[in-house]
């Protein structure tokens, strides 16, 4: 079957969007559409220009016999700031205030549209970093981890508070919770990661960073490297932060349980504190 250019462009775009960060040889498209490589190159040029004009992402070309093309999800600054402002607006409602200065965010974390865009925002920040795995702690960090992983095309590993039979043999560590200063436990299956992998850790909320610091220590047990830290909401805290370098989309400046007041601002995504 001979494909028309319009058909090739639609199908090619769909395939690229479904396989981010995957190097695709030109011969794959050439064989699929039964078209010359020169025609495929022209098609990809059209897709590349459209992606960049519409802010969909980048289409990187890798030369050589083992080369090809790779779609890299990448949002522009105005689009990222719009998502940050949307989150601030959504999370500012006083009924979200919980005891202890926490925010109710379960509905936001369960919204597939919001999570998809949040994932793309963080994937944009780490688009040119080597990321092998996304790590988070059960349970509320899981939607964010999967959203980021979707756009970076890498697996997710989930750290748990206790061991599960289905996990097989595990590695466990004790760490100090940043907010309560209590000793807690983290457990991860030995089969989850291989030594030498670069890991991006993420969570929905960070106060002092005790949980994040615990995950960093767990990486050392697996002889893996920390590639970055991504947080949806960080809380402004007078105590010393246990994690120095991280990215956040929203910052919780102040809460008043008595006045039912929540003050939020943009996180450090674009500031010097970020990457």
ChimeraX attribute file (.defattr): number of C-alpha atoms within 10 A of each C-alpha:
attribute: neighborCount
match mode: 1-to-1
recipient: residues
	/A:1	6
	/A:2	10
	/A:3	13
	/A:4	10
	/A:5	15
	/A:6	10
	/A:7	12
	/A:8	19
	/A:9	17
	/A:10	11
	/A:11	14
	/A:12	19
	/A:13	17
	/A:14	11
	/A:15	14
	/A:16	19
	/A:17	16
	/A:18	14
	/A:19	17
	/A:20	20
	/A:21	21
	/A:22	15
	/A:23	17
	/A:24	19
	/A:25	18
	/A:26	21
	/A:27	15
	/A:28	13
	/A:29	20
	/A:30	16
	/A:31	11
	/A:32	14
	/A:33	19
	/A:34	14
	/A:35	17
	/A:36	13
	/A:37	15
	/A:38	11
	/A:39	12
	/A:40	22
	/A:41	15
	/A:42	12
	/A:43	17
	/A:44	21
	/A:45	13
	/A:46	12
	/A:47	19
	/A:48	20
	/A:49	14
	/A:50	15
	/A:51	19
	/A:52	15
	/A:53	11
	/A:54	10
	/A:55	15
	/A:56	18
	/A:57	23
	/A:58	20
	/A:59	23
	/A:60	14
	/A:61	17
	/A:62	14
	/A:63	10
	/A:64	8
	/A:65	8
	/A:66	10
	/A:67	13
	/A:68	17
	/A:69	20
	/A:70	20
	/A:71	25
	/A:72	24
	/A:73	23
	/A:74	23
	/A:75	21
	/A:76	14
	/A:77	12
	/A:78	9
	/A:79	13
	/A:80	21
	/A:81	16
	/A:82	11
	/A:83	17
	/A:84	22
	/A:85	17
	/A:86	12
	/A:87	21
	/A:88	21
	/A:89	12
	/A:90	12
	/A:91	22
	/A:92	17
	/A:93	15
	/A:94	17
	/A:95	12
	/A:96	16
	/A:97	20
	/A:98	13
	/A:99	8
	/A:100	10
	/A:101	14
	/A:102	15
	/A:103	20
	/A:104	14
	/A:105	16
	/A:106	11
	/A:107	8
	/A:108	15
	/A:109	19
	/A:110	13
	/A:111	11
	/A:112	14
	/A:113	12
	/A:114	17
	/A:115	19
	/A:116	17
	/A:117	19
	/A:118	23
	/A:119	23
	/A:120	25
	/A:121	27
	/A:122	30
	/A:123	25
	/A:124	21
	/A:125	19
	/A:126	19
	/A:127	19
	/A:128	11
	/A:129	14
	/A:130	13
	/A:131	22
	/A:132	21
	/A:133	22
	/A:134	28
	/A:135	27
	/A:136	26
	/A:137	24
	/A:138	14
	/A:139	13
	/A:140	16
	/A:141	20
	/A:142	21
	/A:143	23
	/A:144	28
	/A:145	28
	/A:146	22
	/A:147	25
	/A:148	28
	/A:149	24
	/A:150	19
	/A:151	26
	/A:152	29
	/A:153	20
	/A:154	15
	/A:155	17
	/A:156	23
	/A:157	21
	/A:158	17
	/A:159	21
	/A:160	17
	/A:161	15
	/A:162	11
	/A:163	18
	/A:164	13
	/A:165	7
	/A:166	7
	/A:167	13
	/A:168	11
	/A:169	14
	/A:170	16
	/A:171	14
	/A:172	19
	/A:173	15
	/A:174	14
	/A:175	20
	/A:176	16
	/A:177	19
	/A:178	21
	/A:179	15
	/A:180	10
	/A:181	10
	/A:182	12
	/A:183	10
	/A:184	15
	/A:185	17
	/A:186	21
	/A:187	22
	/A:188	26
	/A:189	19
	/A:190	15
	/A:191	12
	/A:192	16
	/A:193	21
	/A:194	13
	/A:195	12
	/A:196	12
	/A:197	18
	/A:198	21
	/A:199	23
	/A:200	25
	/A:201	26
	/A:202	28
	/A:203	25
	/A:204	22
	/A:205	23
	/A:206	26
	/A:207	22
	/A:208	22
	/A:209	22
	/A:210	22
	/A:211	26
	/A:212	26
	/A:213	20
	/A:214	21
	/A:215	24
	/A:216	21
	/A:217	18
	/A:218	21
	/A:219	21
	/A:220	12
	/A:221	14
	/A:222	17
	/A:223	15
	/A:224	18
	/A:225	17
	/A:226	17
	/A:227	17
	/A:228	21
	/A:229	23
	/A:230	31
	/A:231	24
	/A:232	23
	/A:233	26
	/A:234	26
	/A:235	21
	/A:236	16
	/A:237	14
	/A:238	8
	/A:239	10
	/A:240	10
	/A:241	16
	/A:242	15
	/A:243	15
	/A:244	11
	/A:245	13
	/A:246	19
	/A:247	23
	/A:248	27
	/A:249	25
	/A:250	23
	/A:251	21
	/A:252	25
	/A:253	15
	/A:254	14
	/A:255	21
	/A:256	14
	/A:257	13
	/A:258	6
	/A:259	8
	/A:260	13
	/A:261	16
	/A:262	20
	/A:263	15
	/A:264	22
	/A:265	18
	/A:266	20
	/A:267	23
	/A:268	18
	/A:269	22
	/A:270	16
	/A:271	11
	/A:272	8
	/A:273	13
	/A:274	17
	/A:275	14
